[in-house]
Amino acid sequence: MTSPTTSTAATPATASTKGPVILFDGVCNLCNRTVQIIIDHDPTGHFRFTSLQSDAGKKLLAEHGMKVPEGDPDSIVLIQDGRAHSHSGAALRIARRMSGAYKLLWAFIVVPWFIRDVVYRFIARNRYRWFGKEESCWVPTPELKKRFL
């Protein structure tokens, strides 16, 4: 996932996936905290989640012609309307659907992707050093499990 991806390939499996799905690095503390923030600012339960490392995540990525670099996923991926969005494009599309001031981040969509992704990749490259990582994926609470694949 070294370049921004917007895949238009829809498959029966993705077409049957109910609503948008966010794929995230399950061992990254920053990513896990981001998922918790999204959940807190997604009162209608619009988004569902799975880690990039999970079988469901790998299957969704494969359906969209994507794969995770071994040992170091470098992007969040949003599967929405039969398309896969990654890097800053995914992050901005997610922010647009959140409640509160997060919606304002959508304004950055006017910045060309190659500029936005420089910032995105800088943070992604340093996230383990700055925020740490876990040895295993975050496990959601029982009440949140229904939002995870």
C-alpha positions as CSV (number, residue, x, y, z in Angstrom):
1,M,0.0,0.0,0.0
2,T,2.6,2.5,-1.0
3,S,0.3,4.6,-3.2
4,P,-3.1,6.0,-2.6
5,T,-5.6,3.5,-3.8
6,T,-9.1,4.0,-4.9
7,S,-10.3,0.7,-6.4
8,T,-13.5,0.5,-8.3
9,A,-13.7,-3.3,-8.3
10,A,-16.8,-4.5,-6.5
11,T,-17.2,-8.2,-5.8
12,P,-20.2,-10.1,-4.5
13,A,-18.5,-10.4,-1.0
14,T,-17.9,-6.7,-0.8
15,A,-21.3,-5.9,-2.2
16,S,-22.9,-7.9,0.6
17,T,-20.8,-6.2,3.3
18,K,-23.3,-3.9,5.1
19,G,-22.0,-0.3,5.2
20,P,-18.5,1.1,5.1
21,V,-15.7,-0.9,6.7
22,I,-12.6,0.6,8.2
23,L,-9.5,-1.6,8.1
24,F,-6.8,-0.5,10.6
25,D,-3.5,-1.7,12.1
26,G,-4.7,-3.8,15.0
27,V,-1.4,-3.6,17.0
28,C,-0.8,0.2,16.6
29,N,-1.8,2.2,19.7
30,L,-2.5,5.4,17.6
31,C,-4.7,3.3,15.2
32,N,-6.6,1.7,18.1
33,R,-7.2,5.0,19.8
34,T,-8.3,6.5,16.4
35,V,-10.9,3.7,16.1
36,Q,-12.2,4.4,19.6
37,I,-12.5,8.1,18.6
38,I,-14.4,7.2,15.4
39,I,-16.7,5.0,17.5
40,D,-17.4,7.8,19.9
41,H,-18.1,10.2,17.0
42,D,-20.2,7.8,15.0
43,P,-23.4,7.7,17.0
44,T,-25.4,6.1,14.2
45,G,-23.0,3.2,13.9
46,H,-22.3,4.0,10.2
47,F,-18.8,2.4,10.2
48,R,-17.8,-1.2,10.9
49,F,-14.2,-2.2,11.6
50,T,-11.7,-5.0,11.2
51,S,-7.9,-5.1,11.6
52,L,-5.7,-5.2,8.5
53,Q,-4.1,-8.4,10.0
54,S,-7.4,-10.3,10.4
55,D,-8.7,-12.9,8.0
56,A,-11.6,-10.6,7.2
57,G,-9.3,-7.7,6.6
58,K,-7.0,-9.7,4.3
59,K,-10.0,-10.9,2.4
60,L,-11.4,-7.4,1.9
61,L,-8.0,-6.1,0.7
62,A,-7.6,-9.0,-1.7
63,E,-11.1,-8.4,-3.2
64,H,-9.9,-4.8,-3.9
65,G,-6.5,-5.8,-5.3
66,M,-4.6,-4.6,-2.3
67,K,-2.4,-6.3,0.3
68,V,-0.7,-5.3,3.6
69,P,3.1,-5.0,3.6
70,E,4.4,-7.8,5.8
71,G,4.8,-6.7,9.4
72,D,4.1,-3.0,8.9
73,P,0.8,-1.9,7.6
74,D,1.2,1.7,6.6
75,S,-2.3,2.8,6.0
76,I,-5.9,2.8,7.1
77,V,-8.3,1.6,4.4
78,L,-11.9,2.5,4.0
79,I,-14.1,0.1,1.9
80,Q,-17.1,2.1,0.9
81,D,-19.6,1.8,-2.0
82,G,-17.6,-1.0,-3.6
83,R,-14.4,1.1,-3.6
84,A,-11.2,1.0,-1.4
85,H,-9.7,4.2,-0.2
86,S,-6.3,4.4,1.6
87,H,-4.0,6.8,3.2
88,S,-5.2,10.4,3.6
89,G,-8.1,9.9,1.2
90,A,-9.5,7.2,3.6
91,A,-8.9,9.3,6.7
92,L,-10.6,12.4,5.2
93,R,-13.6,10.3,4.0
94,I,-14.0,8.9,7.5
95,A,-13.7,12.3,9.2
96,R,-16.4,13.7,6.9
97,R,-18.9,11.2,8.4
98,M,-18.0,11.8,12.0
99,S,-19.9,14.1,14.4
100,G,-18.4,17.3,15.7
101,A,-15.5,19.3,14.4
102,Y,-13.9,16.3,12.8
103,K,-16.1,17.0,9.7
104,L,-14.1,20.1,9.1
105,L,-11.1,18.0,8.2
106,W,-12.8,17.2,4.9
107,A,-11.7,20.7,3.7
108,F,-8.2,19.2,3.2
109,I,-9.5,17.2,0.3
110,V,-8.7,20.2,-1.9
111,V,-5.0,19.6,-1.1
112,P,-3.5,17.3,-3.8
113,W,-3.3,13.7,-2.6
114,F,0.5,13.5,-3.1
115,I,1.0,16.4,-0.7
116,R,-1.5,15.1,1.9
117,D,0.1,11.7,1.7
118,V,3.5,13.0,2.5
119,V,2.2,14.1,5.9
120,Y,0.2,10.9,6.3
121,R,3.2,8.7,5.6
122,F,5.4,10.7,7.9
123,I,3.0,10.0,10.8
124,A,2.6,6.4,9.7
125,R,6.3,5.8,9.6
126,N,6.7,7.2,13.2
127,R,3.5,6.0,14.9
128,Y,5.1,3.0,16.6
129,R,7.9,5.1,18.0
130,W,5.7,7.9,19.1
131,F,2.6,6.0,20.3
132,G,3.9,2.4,20.8
133,K,2.4,-0.9,19.7
134,E,0.9,-3.9,21.3
135,E,1.9,-7.6,20.7
136,S,-1.7,-8.4,19.8
137,C,-4.7,-6.7,18.3
138,W,-7.1,-4.7,20.5
139,V,-10.2,-6.6,21.5
140,P,-13.5,-4.6,21.5
141,T,-15.9,-4.7,24.4
142,P,-18.8,-7.1,24.1
143,E,-21.2,-4.2,23.2
144,L,-18.9,-3.1,20.4
145,K,-18.2,-6.5,19.0
146,K,-21.3,-6.2,16.6
147,R,-19.5,-3.4,14.8
148,F,-16.4,-5.5,14.1
149,L,-16.0,-8.1,11.4
